Amino acid sequence: MKVTQHIDAGRITGCWVSYDGTMEVSNDLGDEVNFSADADVMRTLARRINDYLDAEELKQAKEKAKADAKSNSDS
């Protein structure tokens, strides 16, 4: 049987990736989580982060356009 654990580490405040693929993530409480990943996993992680950021930017742009249109129609 394999035992796993899920933790809620709080808000991430910093991160570091070393040359050997070891990643260190620190949180707002000063705790650190260290893990390693191969290049394929790191590419997948980077792609998912970029996809998330692209979606957030699009959402913000739509909200701004909607607010600008409302502001212009109120004028």
C-alpha positions as CSV (number, residue, x, y, z in Angstrom):
1,M,0.0,0.0,0.0
2,K,1.2,3.5,-0.9
3,V,0.6,6.2,1.6
4,T,0.2,9.7,0.3
5,Q,-0.5,13.1,1.9
6,H,-2.2,16.2,0.7
7,I,-1.2,19.5,2.4
8,D,-2.6,23.0,2.2
9,A,0.7,25.0,2.4
10,G,-0.9,28.4,2.3
11,R,0.0,31.2,-0.1
12,I,3.2,30.7,-2.2
13,T,5.5,33.7,-1.8
14,G,8.6,32.5,-3.6
15,C,10.1,29.7,-5.8
16,W,13.4,28.5,-7.1
17,V,14.4,26.0,-9.7
18,S,17.9,24.6,-9.5
19,Y,19.9,23.3,-12.4
20,D,19.3,19.7,-11.5
21,G,15.5,20.2,-11.6
22,T,15.0,20.5,-7.9
23,M,12.3,23.0,-7.1
24,E,11.9,24.9,-3.8
25,V,8.6,26.7,-3.0
26,S,8.2,28.8,0.1
27,N,5.0,30.0,1.6
28,D,3.9,33.0,3.7
29,L,4.6,31.2,6.9
30,G,8.3,30.7,6.0
31,D,7.9,27.0,5.3
32,E,9.6,25.4,2.3
33,V,8.6,22.5,0.1
34,N,11.3,20.9,-2.0
35,F,10.7,18.4,-4.9
36,S,12.3,17.3,-8.1
37,A,10.9,16.9,-11.6
38,D,12.2,15.9,-14.9
39,A,12.2,18.2,-17.9
40,D,8.8,16.9,-19.3
41,V,7.0,17.5,-16.0
42,M,8.6,21.0,-15.8
43,R,7.4,21.8,-19.4
44,T,3.9,20.6,-18.5
45,L,3.9,22.7,-15.4
46,A,5.1,25.8,-17.3
47,R,2.5,25.3,-20.0
48,R,-0.3,25.0,-17.4
49,I,0.8,28.1,-15.6
50,N,1.0,30.0,-18.9
51,D,-2.5,28.7,-19.9
52,Y,-3.9,29.9,-16.6
53,L,-2.2,33.3,-16.9
54,D,-3.4,33.7,-20.5
55,A,-7.0,33.0,-19.4
56,E,-6.7,35.5,-16.5
57,E,-5.4,38.2,-18.8
58,L,-8.2,37.6,-21.2
59,K,-10.8,37.7,-18.4
60,Q,-9.4,41.0,-17.1
61,A,-9.3,42.5,-20.6
62,K,-13.0,41.5,-21.2
63,E,-14.0,43.0,-17.8
64,K,-12.1,46.2,-18.6
65,A,-13.7,46.5,-22.1
66,K,-17.1,45.9,-20.5
67,A,-16.4,48.6,-17.8
68,D,-15.1,51.0,-20.5
69,A,-18.2,50.4,-22.7
70,K,-20.5,51.1,-19.7
71,S,-18.5,54.2,-18.8
72,N,-18.7,55.5,-22.4
73,S,-22.4,54.9,-22.6
74,D,-23.0,56.7,-19.3
75,S,-21.2,59.8,-20.6
